[in-house]
């Protein structure tokens, strides 16, 4: 009896021991010992779960001993831990297997392993390292197939993004979608961004008519559920300087060269005595500033409960220009609030609103007579100020009428521009039943801008109108613009599984988009006191001499329907089909509607039984896509004629202003279509340490929307406000190969390494130009010369059209034996350039012009390296462009302008040079556009180098700080190139009629590009 009683007691205590529950508190750390907020902590085989707070802590209530909890976090291996006591610490190890990460693909998402399109993702970690002032800069060299070129290095200047080449001479920029609505990438605060996803192929067909140039999907940061309030403060300050200066002749070299030039031209020398000239004025030193400040700070507060998450942030960027001091600068402030709320088990509400305000001041740049153009052409023998302390005036004789003192140009530049924008979206998700969710979203953008430019009355030379910049009458121009748009998306997503292995996701919906706005600008004359302080139209009373007001009103709409079906069998046979129908008011009756279908497919071959299990090959997927996308990025009302031209008539002996016909209408205007094909593979090797992505693509753009195509000589299209029509008149094909490889290795808890390399090979070819002449000219070179660039069948778009050279004539016998060059403007003489008789007709004339280069690179590539050793981190990012040419057009070819110092190796007699011609004031053909002015602008740039140190969290946690990191870095450290100009990575074509985009026909012609500055940074990251 006693034994039975004892047995019952033991069983009772044993049962009590096994059924005992207690509260578990824990901490989750990464491999370096830093706390991890936002980690999902779930009790296995239970609905009980939570998330770690800002210091990596979590708590689970009533957990039995021995319970298994599962911890998961993006970028780390999922880990299971058994509960052995009330306190546990878990250290997660980084996961190279990122195939289960979710990738945004537009109106939905997919696991990375299931994506069948050419999709690339840039995460916030990379943005944190690169510290770009503008987000576009972070895409350069980090994503294959994406090339970013600068229009200018001046503060706030826009950048051009090109995905897989240039396909049209209109708008080539991709469409940016921010959290579901069309937005502007350039005005966002980089620290507000969670991920940037680039859709490069037919995967973007879900966006139809705005997807031809590619789609960039931006996901902004949100708060985490069940997390305490997290405060993150990031700040850096830095100093800027020019990244490059051009080697020009100093005063003595210039005087000697000019004397030689005048002697060779049969004229008396200008500098009989050069002994006291010395080096003279370095005009680049005069205009370029050093130690120019840049300051950026942002603050983010985020967190969440079981049902509500929030993120509130603000940022401030203040950047001065390396040219012009207070006459050039950019200031940007942003504020953002993002909320997400689970209203019930079926309803989820989300909103994200961003406010941006910036101001910008600019100088004359990227053109004939720009500040840097003048700094290069004014000789070192001239001083900035004369004996009276006045800014020196550059003479007309020998210098032309556009070269002026750049310091005077800066001092007399007055302008201001401010821009305010609020944009965002409101969304609601409704789970109607299991597997089916109805989503709706309203996105909006509303912006207002004001501009003011003051032209001070002054002369840059002695007599009125000697210089093109002379202002005989002061004036002020003021403008205001109001742009608005909204989009309404309503779509349903149905997810189901059939017979366990068949997975289907179907999406169907529609989008309503409207864009409208107006602008107004006016000019007032005779500003009181000839002063910027009084530069306001309300104070001017001068009588205008021409129409002094202008503006526009527009209203554009688009109605779209779309559908997509995604299917997979066991996750290894993947297929998706999508179609979009767009109707746009930009096109006339009969052409408003377009259909854009696409197909994508993939095969995860590594999941096949015959593939087996390999320690070398861990994952292999083949994929392919084909589809049609559209482009309607042209000015509104292109299919009709408007009374927006200027007209002046004489009535009763006096002038009267009226209206005239503007552009020539084209009722047959229709969509520009892109046929996109892509075949690629994704491969992971050596326990997922090595990742490889490769793609071959063909993008054929048909029915190019080409503005200003000449169609008649009698319609008066050269009148003010008038223009030729926009016509579907071309076909361009881009084909190429992309390859990227990444290697990640964690050698120990103290040391890890990440290395990445990507390369894109590209071929651009024009297949059709249907405008009657077979080519479209563009761009400008020198003064009075024909357009140097063309779009022509069989050539790259925007190729350089000029004369080939074959060295230098060494003696008169060579001149006599060569075809005559008189048709180019002068007889050749020894020391002159020898032009090639391309067509072999025995003379050199315009028929010998040919392809002498193009600005499109044959290959672009990026390399990045990241190291982490204990609390020290290091990062290096580089970018290279190979095969792009640029035209050296910043040398004004007039007799007295300064020259680059390469002319010191000029021809001075037989055998002295076979590359640089003689100098002379006499007539020659040396200055006509030829490959002498075209240079290989290939380059390798160290874009960013940074080293940081994170304080031990055991120390900082005592002050409530979960992370404290200090860092130093340099952006745009150095560029390796043979190109003589300021920036081989710049490209700026003439502006199109839409007033926004630049045509590639005329890009790559360098008037003295404002260089991207080198920036030295010191910064800190603090998380509370």
ABEGO torsion letter per residue (X at the ends): XAAAAAAAAAAAAAAAAAABBBBBBBBBBBAAGBBBBGBBBBBBGBABBBBBBAAGBBBBBGBBBGBBBBBBBBGBBBBBBBBABABBBBBBBBBABAAABBBBAEGEBBBAAABABBBBBBBAAAAAAAGBABAAAAABGABBGBBBBBABABBGBBBBBBBGEBABABBABBBBBBGGBBBBAAABBAAABABBBBBABAAAAAAEAAAAAEBBBBBBBBBBBGBBBBBBBBBBBBBBBBABBBBBBBAAAAAAAAAAAAAAAGBBBABABAAAAEAEBBAAAAABBBGBBBBBBBBBBBEEBAABBBBBBBBBBBBBBABGEAABBBBBBBBBBBBBBBABAABBBBBBBBBBBBBBBBBBBGBBGBAAAAAAABBAABBABBAAGBBBBBBABGAEAABBBAAAAAAABBBBBBBBBBBEBBBBBBBABBGBBBBBBBBBBBBBBBBBBBBBBBBABABBGABAABBABBBBBBBBBBBBBBBBBBBBBBBBBBGGABBBBBBBBBBBBBBBEBBBBBBBBGBBGGBAAABBAAABABBBABBABBEBBBBBBBBBBBBBBBBBBGGABBBBBBBBBBBBAABBBGAABBBBBBBBBBBBAAABAAAEBBAABABBBBBBBBBBBBBABBBBGAABBBBABBBBBBBGGBBBBBBBBBBBBBAABBBBBBBBBBBBBBBBBGGGABBBBBBBBBBBBBGBBBBGBBABAAAGAABBGBBBBBBBABBBBBBEBBBBBBBBBBABAABBBBBBBBBBBBBBBBABBBAGAGBBBBEBBEBGBBBABBBBBGBBBGBBBBBBBBEBBABAAAAAABBBAAAAGBBBBBGBBBBBBAAGAGBBBAAABBBAEBABBABBBBBBBBBBBEABBBBBBBBBBBGBBBBBAABBBBAABBBBAAAAABBAEBGABAABBBBBABBBAAABBBAAABBBABBBBBABBBBBBBBBAAAAAAAGBABBBBBBBBBGABBBBABABABAABBBBBBBAAGABBBABGBGBBAGBBBBBBBBBBBBBBBX
